Amino acid sequence: MTMRTRSLGTTGPQVSALGLGCMGMSALYGEADRAEGIATIHAALEAGVTLLDTGDFYGMGHNELLIGEALRTAPAARREQAQISVKFGALRDPDGGWSGYDGRPGAVKNFAAYSLQRLGVDHIDVYRIARLDPDVPIEETVGAIAELVEKGYVRHIGLSEVGAETIRKAAATAPIADLQIEYALISRGIENSILPVTRELGISITAYGVLSRGLISGHFTADRKLAANDFRAYSPRFQGDNLQHNLDLVEALRKVAEQKGVSVAQIAIAWVLAQGEDIVPLIGARTRERLAESLGALDVVLDAADLAAIEGAVPADAAAGDRYSAAAMAHLDSER
């Protein structure tokens, strides 16, 4: 496996061709093993992964503290290569509930101050609001991040789950390096209007959910019991007939993967990698075993025949169910 690099937009840094999404090490997918999470981050850095993605609300700060500990205990050379992407703005309560988003300039700077402390770093490489605050113009939020860039606390400005109009407004305010948004074989909505705009403006994509929260990993089964604190227990794509329909798509994809001599997860990640040099998939591995499998996607070369076979197995818009609940979808500017 050879780790390649890609650029986060025309204004952003060079990062590894795959990034590590660390959310699952702290929240939303049931109980996580802290020691294994740190060991997985160390293994990713050792393999050449440079981009670590988190959110200040993942486990109410737990994930940032976890990454901070992993960086402190990593070899100096590996620690220095790490580039951290942080999402902010999601409001939580002590019960773990969600209370909306806050993109006010004062709040932006407040969130950043706490993230810098928890991570134990003097700057954040890419900083972005997790969802558009409907009560605050994106120009004001981005302008506040731009002030943090001027002071050296942030290196690059990102966006997350916003639509084409918001992207244009943000880019007219300050240079935008990257848009983080869900993109996978069964989540291809960005291809219609969002991806053309990011490419026009020289903004890269960091694609999360490339395995659709494990749904198209090849490891999820219909009889799997999910904990009450597992996001998937309430996700429409994991419910009833939707789940069986989606797992049937996975079995069709498995046949293509077996012909290539690779795993389902590897071919799904390789498909995202093949969609363009401006796309950096985030792999959500919580263990070293899953990390190693995902990194194997870097060695998978897909030719035109392979891509056609994958398209035949999992056509665009083939998934059953929305990617979030109706309430969560209402917060997605990218879906409007």
LINBELJO-V905005 format. One line per field, one symbol per residue. ss: DSSP state (H for helix, E for strand, L for the rest). phi: phi as a letter, one per 20 degrees, with the letter a starting at -180 (. if undefined). psi: psi as a letter, one per 20 degrees, with the letter a starting at -180 (. if undefined). A space follows every 50 residues. Layout:
# LINBELJO-V905005
ss = ???
phi = ???
psi = ???
This chain:
# LINBELJO-V905005
ss = LLLLEEELLLLLLEEELEEEELHHHLLLELLLLHHHHHHHHHHHHHLLLL EEEEELLLLLLHHHHHHHHHHHLLLHHHHHHLEEEEEELEEELLLLLEEE ELLLHHHHHHHHHHHHHHHLLLLEEEEEELLLLLLLLHHHHHHHHHHHHH LLLEEEEEEELLLHHHHHHHHHHLLEEEEEEELELLELHHHLLHHHHHHH HLLEEEEELLLLLLLLLLLLLLLLLLLLLEHHHLLHHHLHHHHHHHHHHH HHHHHHHHHHLLLHHHHHHHHHHLLLLLEEEEELLLLHHHHHHHHHHHHL LLLHHHHHHHHHHLLLLLLLLLLLLHHHHLLLHHHL
phi = .dfecceemfdeefcffcddeegffcbmcnfceffffffffgfffffofd eddbbfefmlngfffffgffffeeggffffefcddcdcofedcfenfdco ccdfgffgffgfgffgfffmcebdfccbffbfefecgffffffffgfffg enecebeccbldegffgfffffeafdebdebfbbgdcdgfffcffgffff emdeddeemfdllnfdendecfefedffeegffcfgfddlfgffgfffff fffgfffffemcefgfffffffgfeqfeddfeeefdcfffffffffffee ddeffffffffffcfgmefdnffcfgffffeeffee
psi = pporqqpnaiiarprqhproojgiihqikapqogghgghggghgghijph oppaqiioklighghgggggghjqqghhghipppppqrhpprrhijrpkb qojqghhghgggghggghhkriqpgppqphqpoiipphhgghhhhhhhgh ijhqgqprrplqrgghgggghigqpphqppqpprhjnkhihghghhghhh ikprpoorkhjlkigkiiipqhjpppqhjphiiiphijpchgggghhhgh hhhhhgghhikrrggghgghgghiiqijpopppkpiqhghgggghihhjo ppahgghhgghhgnqqkiqpqrirrgghhhiohij.
